[in-house]
Amino acid sequence: MQRNKVHHLYTVERVARELGVSEALIQELTLGLEPEEGVIWVYGVNDDDGFLAFTDEGIEEIELLLDEYHRVSPWKA
């Protein structure tokens, strides 16, 4: 049986800072991504809305999405 081997996650804030883009852009680009693509929602005891987090694979997916975003929208870079 295959088991998920994710042992750490990165927040939107950290990914945005490391990639040099806004958190809003990261959230916009990842709206349609699924857990299989490295996107996970994390919920705390008093946090009904949760927050978005990414696995290493999720960050790779974001980098691909950013490349495409900058290719089709160079004036927004």
N, C-alpha and C positions, 0 to 999 in steps of 0.2 A: 504494500500500500504506500503510495506516494504521500509524503507529509510536507506541508509548507515549511520552508526553512527560513522564513523571515525572522530576524532577531533584532532589527532596529528599524526605526522610521524617521523621516525628516518632516518637519512642519513646513507649511507654505512659506512662512516668514524666512526660514533658513534657506530654502530652495531659491526663493526670489533673491535674497541677498547674494547667495553664491553665484547665481546666474546673471546678476546685474539687471533684473527687471522688476516690475512692480508685483506685489501680491495679487492685485486685481487681475493682471494679465495672466498669471499662473492659474488663478481660479477660473477665468474665462476659458482658457485653452483646455482645461481638464474637465469641463462640464460633462462631457459624454464618456469619459473613461470609466472602465469597470475595474473591480478588484483584480482581475486577471492581468490587468495592465499596470498594476502597482499603485493603485489608489485605494486608500483605506480611510474610513471615517472613524474617529476615536471619540468615545463618549465617557464623560466623567460622572461622578455621583450627582452633582448639581448642574450638569451641563446637558440640557435636553437637545440643544442644537448640534453639539459635537464640533469637532474641527477636523479639517482635511490633513492627511499625512500621506507620505509617499515612501515606497520601498526604493531600493536602488534601481529596480527595473522601471519604476514610475518616473524617476528622475531621467533615465535614458529616454523614456517616451516624451517627457516634457521637452528635452533638448531637441528631439526630432520635430515636435510641434512648433517650437520656437524657430527652428530653421525654416520650416515651411511658412510660418507667419511672416518672418522677415523677407522671405523670397517673394511672397505675393503682396506684401504691404511695406516696402522699404521705407516709405515716408514716415511710418509709425515707429521706426526703430529707435 
